[in-house]
Amino acid sequence: MTFGGHGDPAEQRPASRPSPPAPSPYQPPAAGQPQASADQGPSAPYQPQPSPPAPAAQPPYTQPAYAQPQYAQPQYLQQPQYVQPQSYPQTASTPIAPVYGSVLAQRPEHHGAVAYDAYTPPAPVQAVPALPVPSAKGRHASVWAFGALGFVLLGLIAYFVWALGPAASMIGMVLALVPLTIVFFGVFFIDRWEPEPKSLVAFAIAWGAIASVGLALVVDLLLTLLLGQRNDDLTAVLQAPLVEETAKGLGVFLIFLMARRSFDGPIDGVVYGALVGAGFAFTENIQYFAVSLIEGGAPDLTVTFVLRGLMSPFAHAMFTSVTGFAIGLAARRGASAARALGFGAVGLLGAMALHALWNGSSMIGNFFVLYIVLQVPLFVGFIVVIILLRKEESRLTYARLSDYATAGWFTPQEVSMLATPAGRRVGLRWASGLRGDRRPIMRRFIKDATTLASVRQRIITGRDPLATQDEQVLLQRTHAARDALLSV
């Protein structure tokens, strides 16, 4: 059995605001009463809006520039006020003065000194209240899809236990978690400000680890029955790229079909493709590690783990990201399922070529030399592309949030803080200095604003009829987060 042949290697903080009259919270239309434009009846089909809604007939909130901080001195740091103790007549209801063993143990008012006022603790930091969330429709993986994957998983477990034994399979699985974790945290860093729904993340990994591997095994078995044993090098350079990348790319396309409202652009495609590839590599590594342990013991297992788990953990993630990038590009343009499939086919060809080049380089000449001169530059190029995509995503987020700044929902300074990496760092640093360390609120503010920008983009393209509802919810959430940040 093979998945890819033996050759697959492994500042300044913002000023505290004065207390201007804040705009009233955004009020969405009542259920069943959608907003209608001047030339559009209440039951007319959705049309893209040229501009975001303005705050309800109130002057826009003006936030001072994030410049020189002005902080009010907390009450408990101000100069204490002294009061003269008062004398009260002794009555039956008056507490009896305590008796102290020493004059030094007495409170000040009991030996002629004045006493401090009682300390009043500050009020608790205002938390973000319970708020509505955007509609989950079109954002999550189907429960039936997970059910089907569960049946395939049972078959894979039985196969690995039968072919490799339970002990070797368990050791291989534990070691395979290392590269999977590395890729997962890399993907989390890329997508941390607009994370994908957890169900889609789980489905992407599960599809790669279960369905893609199952399809590769079935195809390998059929080819063996039809053609007999093939050359290992030919299998690594031709069969593995063609079969494996097709199986993995199908998973990315299924995510596009199931959850198109969570597939906004190339970054999302790269994320889903990397997760599918990481899941596939996880199961494939179980096999490679277990076989190395059975055939060569701990020394061979160590070499295989270093080559596959530490030197090339992103290999499969990088291949399938090419397919995901192409489908994400189609999603950004509002393409139909048929057009997205066409885009995905072009990306699939690139993924196959990259996979074949990677596998072939491990069989030509010295592996370590080719790893340095070919595989490392490929990975560096992949990182550069990710950086460029993130910059483009930041530019688009800035442009869409600027639409809301024009309508009075944000100030230009807030747009910079919410949309740019440097501004986010400044905002988090400022929030950490507020009473109670309000960085969690700031993170929620940034994430909701970033999601709002993507929703605005879907409104402009007209490809999401539920986008206006999400817009209203996210405007409420960002408004509440800002109020919580600026509370006394």
C-alpha positions as CSV (number, residue, x, y, z in Angstrom):
1,M,0.0,0.0,0.0
2,T,1.2,3.5,-0.8
3,F,0.0,7.0,-0.5
4,G,2.8,8.6,-2.4
5,G,5.7,6.3,-2.8
6,H,8.7,6.0,-0.6
7,G,10.1,9.2,-1.9
8,D,7.6,11.6,-0.3
9,P,9.9,13.4,2.3
10,A,9.1,14.4,4.9
11,E,2.7,54.1,19.4
12,Q,0.8,55.7,21.3
13,R,-2.1,54.5,23.3
14,P,-5.5,56.1,22.6
15,A,-6.7,58.9,24.7
16,S,-9.5,58.2,27.2
17,R,-12.6,59.5,25.7
18,P,-14.7,62.3,27.1
19,S,-18.3,61.6,27.6
20,P,-20.1,62.8,24.5
21,P,-23.6,61.5,23.9
22,A,-23.1,58.1,22.4
23,P,-25.2,57.0,19.5
24,S,-28.1,54.7,20.3
25,P,-27.5,51.0,19.6
26,Y,-28.2,49.9,16.1
27,Q,-31.8,48.7,15.9
28,P,-32.4,46.1,13.1
29,P,-35.9,46.0,11.5
30,A,-38.5,43.9,13.2
31,A,-38.7,40.2,12.1
32,G,-40.7,39.8,8.9
33,Q,-40.3,43.5,8.0
34,P,-37.2,43.9,5.8
35,Q,-36.0,47.3,4.9
36,A,-37.2,48.5,1.5
37,S,-35.5,51.1,-0.6
38,A,-37.3,53.9,-2.4
39,D,-37.7,51.9,-5.6
40,Q,-38.2,48.6,-4.0
41,G,-41.2,47.1,-2.2
42,P,-41.1,45.1,1.0
43,S,-41.2,41.9,-0.9
44,A,-38.8,42.8,-3.7
45,P,-35.7,40.6,-4.1
46,Y,-32.5,41.6,-2.5
47,Q,-30.4,44.1,-4.3
48,P,-26.8,45.1,-3.3
49,Q,-26.6,48.2,-1.2
50,P,-24.4,51.0,-2.5
51,S,-23.5,52.2,1.1
52,P,-23.8,50.9,4.6
53,P,-26.7,52.0,6.9
54,A,-26.1,55.2,8.8
55,P,-26.6,55.3,12.5
56,A,-30.2,56.1,13.4
57,A,-30.5,59.9,12.8
58,Q,-28.0,60.8,15.4
59,P,-24.7,62.7,14.9
60,P,-21.8,60.4,14.3
61,Y,-19.8,59.5,17.3
62,T,-16.5,61.4,17.2
63,Q,-13.6,59.6,18.8
64,P,-10.5,61.6,19.6
65,A,-7.3,60.5,17.8
66,Y,-5.4,57.8,19.6
67,A,-2.7,60.2,20.7
68,Q,-1.6,61.7,24.0
69,P,-3.3,59.8,26.8
70,Q,-5.4,61.6,29.4
71,Y,-6.0,59.4,32.4
72,A,-8.1,60.3,35.4
73,Q,-6.3,59.4,38.6
74,P,-8.1,56.4,40.3
75,Q,-9.8,57.2,43.5
76,Y,-7.6,55.0,45.6
77,L,-4.5,57.0,44.4
78,Q,-5.8,60.4,45.1
79,Q,-4.8,62.4,48.2
80,P,-6.7,60.8,51.1
81,Q,-9.2,63.2,52.9
82,Y,-9.0,63.4,56.6
83,V,-12.0,63.7,58.8
84,Q,-12.2,64.7,62.5
85,P,-13.6,61.9,64.6
86,Q,-17.0,62.6,66.1
87,S,-18.1,61.9,69.6
88,Y,-21.4,60.2,70.1
89,P,-23.2,59.7,73.4
90,Q,-23.0,56.3,74.8
91,T,-26.4,54.5,74.6
92,A,-27.6,51.0,74.8
93,S,-27.5,50.7,71.0
94,T,-24.1,52.3,70.6
95,P,-21.3,49.8,70.2
96,I,-18.9,49.7,73.0
97,A,-15.3,50.8,72.2
98,P,-13.0,47.9,71.9
99,V,-10.3,47.3,74.4
100,Y,-6.7,47.1,73.1
101,G,-3.7,45.5,74.8
102,S,-1.4,48.3,73.8
103,V,-1.7,51.9,72.7
104,L,0.3,51.0,69.6
105,A,-2.5,48.5,68.7
106,Q,-5.2,51.0,68.8
107,R,-6.8,52.5,65.7
108,P,-5.8,56.2,65.2
109,E,-9.2,57.6,66.3
110,H,-8.6,56.0,69.7
111,H,-5.4,57.8,70.6
112,G,-6.0,61.3,69.2
113,A,-5.1,60.9,65.5
114,V,-7.5,61.4,62.7
115,A,-8.8,58.4,60.7
116,Y,-8.9,57.7,56.9
117,D,-12.2,57.6,55.1
118,A,-13.4,54.1,54.4
119,Y,-12.1,52.8,51.1
120,T,-14.7,52.3,48.4
121,P,-13.7,49.7,45.8
122,P,-14.2,50.8,42.1
123,A,-17.2,49.6,40.2
124,P,-16.6,46.4,38.1
125,V,-15.6,46.8,34.5
126,Q,-18.6,46.9,32.2
127,A,-18.7,43.6,30.3
128,V,-20.0,43.0,26.8
129,P,-23.7,42.0,27.3
130,A,-25.2,39.0,25.6
131,L,-25.6,39.9,22.0
132,P,-27.1,38.2,18.9
133,V,-24.7,36.3,16.6
134,P,-24.7,36.2,12.8
135,S,-26.9,33.6,11.1
136,A,-25.3,30.1,11.1
137,K,-27.1,29.2,7.8
138,G,-24.5,28.3,5.2
139,R,-21.6,28.5,7.6
140,H,-21.3,25.0,9.0
141,A,-20.6,21.4,7.8
142,S,-23.5,19.0,7.5
143,V,-24.0,16.6,10.3
144,W,-24.6,13.9,7.7
145,A,-21.2,14.5,6.3
146,F,-19.6,13.8,9.6
147,G,-21.7,10.7,9.9
148,A,-20.4,9.4,6.6
149,L,-16.9,10.1,7.6
150,G,-17.5,8.2,10.8
151,F,-18.2,5.0,8.9
152,V,-15.1,5.4,6.7
153,L,-13.1,6.0,9.9
154,L,-14.1,2.6,11.3
155,G,-12.9,1.0,8.2
156,L,-9.5,2.8,8.3
157,I,-9.0,1.8,12.0
158,A,-9.7,-1.8,11.1
159,Y,-7.3,-1.7,8.2
160,F,-4.4,-0.1,10.2
161,V,-4.9,-2.6,13.1
162,W,-4.9,-5.5,10.7
163,A,-2.0,-4.3,8.5
164,L,0.3,-2.7,11.1
165,G,-0.8,-3.9,14.5
166,P,-2.3,-1.9,17.3
167,A,0.9,-1.1,19.0
168,A,2.8,0.3,16.0
169,S,-0.4,2.1,14.8
170,M,-0.8,3.8,18.2
171,I,2.9,4.9,18.3
172,G,2.6,6.2,14.8
173,M,-0.5,8.1,15.6
174,V,1.1,9.8,18.7
175,L,4.1,10.9,16.6
176,A,1.9,12.1,13.7
177,L,0.2,14.5,16.1
178,V,3.4,16.6,16.2
179,P,3.4,17.8,12.5
180,L,-0.4,18.1,12.6
181,T,-0.1,20.5,15.6
182,I,2.6,22.5,13.9
183,V,0.4,23.0,10.8
184,F,-2.6,23.8,12.9
185,F,-0.9,26.6,14.8
186,G,0.5,28.0,11.5
187,V,-3.0,28.1,10.1
188,F,-4.4,29.6,13.3
189,F,-1.9,32.4,13.0
190,I,-2.9,33.1,9.4
191,D,-6.6,33.3,10.2
192,R,-6.7,34.4,13.8
193,W,-8.7,37.6,13.2
194,E,-11.4,36.0,11.1
195,P,-11.3,32.4,12.2
196,E,-13.4,29.8,10.3
197,P,-16.3,28.0,12.1
198,K,-15.1,25.2,14.2
199,S,-17.3,22.7,12.4
200,L,-15.6,23.5,9.1
201,V,-12.1,23.3,10.6
202,A,-13.0,19.9,12.0
203,F,-14.5,18.7,8.7
204,A,-11.5,19.9,6.7
205,I,-9.1,17.9,8.9
206,A,-11.4,14.9,9.0
207,W,-11.9,14.9,5.2
208,G,-8.1,14.9,4.7
209,A,-7.4,12.3,7.4
210,I,-10.3,9.9,6.5
211,A,-12.0,10.4,3.2
212,S,-8.9,11.4,1.2
213,V,-6.9,8.5,2.6
214,G,-9.8,6.1,2.0
215,L,-10.1,7.2,-1.7
216,A,-6.3,6.9,-2.2
217,L,-6.4,3.4,-0.7
218,V,-9.3,2.3,-2.9
219,V,-7.6,3.7,-6.1
220,D,-4.3,2.1,-5.2
221,L,-6.1,-1.3,-4.6
222,L,-7.9,-1.1,-7.9
223,L,-4.7,-0.2,-9.8
224,T,-2.9,-3.1,-8.2
225,L,-5.6,-5.5,-9.3
226,L,-5.6,-4.1,-12.8
227,L,-1.9,-3.5,-13.4
228,G,-0.2,-5.5,-10.7
229,Q,2.8,-4.0,-8.8
230,R,4.1,-0.7,-10.1
231,N,7.4,1.0,-9.9
232,D,7.7,2.9,-6.7
233,D,9.3,5.9,-8.3
234,L,6.5,6.1,-10.9
235,T,3.9,5.8,-8.1
236,A,5.5,8.6,-6.2
237,V,5.8,11.0,-9.1
238,L,2.6,10.2,-11.0
239,Q,0.0,8.3,-9.0
240,A,0.4,10.0,-5.7
241,P,0.1,13.6,-7.0
242,L,-2.9,12.7,-9.3
243,V,-4.9,10.6,-6.9
244,E,-4.1,12.3,-3.6
245,E,-4.5,15.9,-4.8
246,T,-7.8,15.1,-6.5
247,A,-9.1,13.5,-3.3
248,K,-8.0,16.4,-1.1
249,G,-9.2,19.1,-3.6
250,L,-12.6,17.5,-3.6
251,G,-12.8,18.2,0.1
252,V,-12.1,21.9,-0.4
253,F,-14.8,22.1,-3.1
254,L,-17.3,20.4,-0.8
255,I,-16.6,23.0,1.9
256,F,-17.3,25.7,-0.7
257,L,-20.7,24.0,-1.6
258,M,-21.7,23.4,2.0
259,A,-20.6,26.7,3.6
260,R,-20.3,29.3,0.8
261,R,-21.0,32.1,3.3
262,S,-17.8,31.2,5.1
263,F,-15.7,31.0,2.0
264,D,-14.9,34.7,1.3
265,G,-11.6,34.7,-0.6
266,P,-8.2,33.3,-1.3
267,I,-7.1,33.4,2.4
268,D,-10.1,31.2,3.3
269,G,-9.2,28.8,0.5
270,V,-5.6,28.5,1.6
271,V,-6.8,27.8,5.2
272,Y,-9.2,25.1,4.2
273,G,-6.7,23.6,1.8
274,A,-3.9,23.6,4.4
275,L,-6.2,21.9,6.9
276,V,-7.3,19.2,4.5
277,G,-3.6,18.6,3.6
278,A,-2.6,18.5,7.2
279,G,-5.3,15.9,7.9
280,F,-4.1,13.7,5.0
281,A,-0.5,14.0,6.2
282,F,-1.6,12.9,9.7
283,T,-3.0,9.6,8.5
284,E,-0.2,9.0,6.0
285,N,2.4,9.7,8.7
286,I,0.8,7.1,10.9
287,Q,1.5,4.5,8.2
288,Y,5.1,5.7,7.5
289,F,6.0,5.9,11.2
290,A,4.5,2.5,12.0
291,V,6.2,0.8,9.0
292,S,9.6,2.3,10.0
293,L,9.2,1.0,13.5
294,I,8.3,-2.5,12.3
295,E,11.0,-2.8,9.7
296,G,13.9,-0.9,11.3
297,G,13.0,-0.3,14.9
298,A,13.7,3.0,16.8
299,P,16.6,4.2,14.5
300,D,14.6,4.0,11.3
301,L,11.6,5.5,13.1
302,T,13.7,8.4,14.3
303,V,15.0,9.2,10.8
304,T,11.5,9.0,9.3
305,F,10.1,11.2,12.0
306,V,12.7,13.9,11.5
307,L,12.3,13.9,7.7
308,R,8.6,13.9,7.6
309,G,7.5,15.3,10.9
310,L,10.1,18.1,11.4
311,M,11.7,18.9,8.1
312,S,8.5,18.9,6.0
313,P,5.4,19.2,8.1
314,F,3.8,21.7,5.7
315,A,4.3,19.7,2.5
316,H,0.8,18.4,1.9
317,A,-0.7,21.5,3.4
318,M,1.2,23.6,0.9
319,F,0.1,21.4,-2.1
320,T,-3.6,21.5,-1.4
321,S,-3.5,25.2,-0.5
322,V,-2.9,25.9,-4.2
323,T,-6.3,24.3,-5.0
324,G,-7.9,26.2,-2.1
325,F,-6.4,29.4,-3.3
326,A,-8.0,29.0,-6.8
327,I,-11.4,28.2,-5.3
328,G,-11.1,31.1,-2.9
329,L,-10.4,33.4,-5.8
330,A,-13.6,32.3,-7.5
331,A,-15.5,32.8,-4.2
332,R,-14.2,36.4,-3.9
333,R,-15.6,37.1,-7.4
334,G,-19.0,35.6,-6.5
335,A,-18.6,32.7,-8.9
336,S,-21.2,30.0,-9.2
337,A,-20.5,26.4,-8.2
338,A,-19.7,25.5,-11.8
339,R,-17.2,28.3,-12.2
340,A,-15.6,27.6,-8.9
341,L,-15.1,24.0,-10.0
342,G,-13.3,25.3,-13.1
343,F,-11.1,27.5,-11.0
344,G,-10.5,24.6,-8.7
345,A,-9.4,22.4,-11.6
346,V,-6.8,24.9,-12.6
347,G,-5.5,25.1,-9.0
348,L,-5.5,21.3,-8.9
349,L,-3.1,21.1,-11.8
350,G,-0.7,23.4,-9.9
351,A,-1.1,21.3,-6.7
352,M,-0.3,18.1,-8.7
353,A,2.8,19.7,-10.3
354,L,4.1,21.0,-7.0
355,H,3.5,17.6,-5.4
356,A,5.3,15.7,-8.2
357,L,8.2,18.2,-8.0
358,W,8.5,17.7,-4.3
359,N,8.4,13.9,-4.5
360,G,10.7,13.7,-7.5
361,S,13.4,15.9,-5.8
362,S,13.7,13.4,-3.0
363,M,14.8,10.7,-5.5
364,I,17.4,12.7,-7.5
365,G,20.8,13.1,-6.1
366,N,21.6,14.0,-2.5
367,F,18.3,14.5,-0.6
368,F,19.7,17.1,1.8
369,V,21.3,19.2,-0.9
370,L,18.1,19.2,-2.9
371,Y,16.1,19.9,0.3
372,I,18.2,23.1,0.8
373,V,18.2,24.3,-2.9
374,L,14.7,23.3,-3.9
375,Q,12.3,22.4,-1.2
376,V,13.2,25.1,1.3
377,P,12.9,27.8,-1.4
378,L,9.5,26.4,-2.4
379,F,8.4,26.7,1.2
380,V,9.8,30.2,1.6
381,G,7.9,31.2,-1.6
382,F,4.8,29.8,0.0
383,I,5.3,32.0,3.1
384,V,5.8,35.1,0.9
385,V,2.6,34.4,-0.9
386,I,0.7,34.1,2.4
387,I,2.2,37.4,3.5
388,L,1.1,39.1,0.3
389,L,-2.4,37.6,0.6
390,R,-2.7,38.9,4.2
391,K,-1.7,42.4,3.1
392,E,-4.3,42.3,0.4
393,E,-6.9,41.1,2.9
394,S,-5.9,43.9,5.3
395,R,-6.3,46.4,2.5
396,L,-9.8,45.1,1.7
397,T,-10.8,45.2,5.3
398,Y,-9.6,48.8,5.6
399,A,-11.6,49.8,2.5
400,R,-14.8,48.2,3.7
401,L,-14.6,49.5,7.3
402,S,-13.9,53.0,5.8
403,D,-17.4,52.7,4.2
404,Y,-18.8,52.5,7.8
405,A,-16.5,55.3,8.9
406,T,-18.0,57.5,6.2
407,A,-21.5,56.6,7.5
408,G,-20.5,57.6,11.1
409,W,-20.1,54.1,12.7
410,F,-16.3,54.4,13.2
411,T,-13.7,57.1,13.2
412,P,-10.7,56.9,10.8
413,Q,-8.5,56.2,13.8
414,E,-10.6,53.2,14.7
415,V,-10.5,51.9,11.2
416,S,-6.7,51.9,11.3
417,M,-6.8,50.2,14.7
418,L,-9.2,47.5,13.5
419,A,-7.9,46.7,10.0
420,T,-4.1,47.0,10.1
421,P,-1.6,44.7,11.9
422,A,0.2,47.7,13.5
423,G,-3.1,49.3,14.6
424,R,-4.3,46.0,16.2
425,R,-1.1,45.8,18.2
426,V,-1.5,49.4,19.4
427,G,-5.1,48.7,20.3
428,L,-4.3,45.6,22.3
429,R,-1.6,47.4,24.1
430,W,-3.9,50.2,25.0
431,A,-6.6,47.8,26.1
432,S,-4.1,46.0,28.4
433,G,-3.6,49.2,30.3
434,L,-7.3,49.8,31.0
435,R,-8.7,48.8,34.4
436,G,-9.4,45.1,34.4
437,D,-7.2,44.4,31.3
438,R,-9.7,44.7,28.5
439,R,-7.7,42.8,25.8
440,P,-10.4,40.1,25.5
441,I,-13.0,42.8,24.7
442,M,-10.6,44.4,22.2
443,R,-10.0,41.0,20.5
444,R,-13.7,40.5,20.1
445,F,-14.0,44.1,18.8
446,I,-11.3,43.4,16.1
447,K,-12.8,40.0,15.1
448,D,-16.3,41.4,14.8
449,A,-15.1,44.3,12.8
450,T,-13.1,42.1,10.5
451,T,-16.1,39.9,9.9
452,L,-18.2,43.0,9.3
453,A,-15.8,44.0,6.5
454,S,-16.2,40.6,4.8
455,V,-20.0,40.8,5.2
456,R,-19.9,44.3,3.6
457,Q,-17.9,42.8,0.7
458,R,-20.6,40.1,0.2
459,I,-23.2,42.8,0.2
460,I,-21.4,44.7,-2.6
461,T,-21.1,41.6,-4.7
462,G,-24.7,40.6,-4.1
463,R,-23.9,36.9,-3.5
464,D,-25.3,36.6,0.0
465,P,-29.0,37.4,0.6
466,L,-28.4,37.0,4.4
467,A,-25.6,39.5,4.5
468,T,-27.7,42.5,5.5
469,Q,-28.9,40.6,8.6
470,D,-25.4,39.8,9.6
471,E,-24.4,43.4,9.0
472,Q,-27.0,44.6,11.5
473,V,-25.9,42.1,14.1
474,L,-22.2,42.9,13.8
475,L,-22.9,46.6,14.0
476,Q,-24.6,46.0,17.3
477,R,-21.7,43.8,18.5
478,T,-19.0,46.3,17.6
479,H,-21.0,49.2,19.2
480,A,-21.4,47.3,22.4
481,A,-17.7,46.3,22.4
482,R,-16.6,49.9,22.0
483,D,-18.9,51.0,24.9
484,A,-17.4,48.3,27.1
485,L,-13.9,49.4,26.2
486,L,-14.6,53.0,27.1
487,S,-16.6,52.4,30.2
488,V,-15.3,54.0,33.4
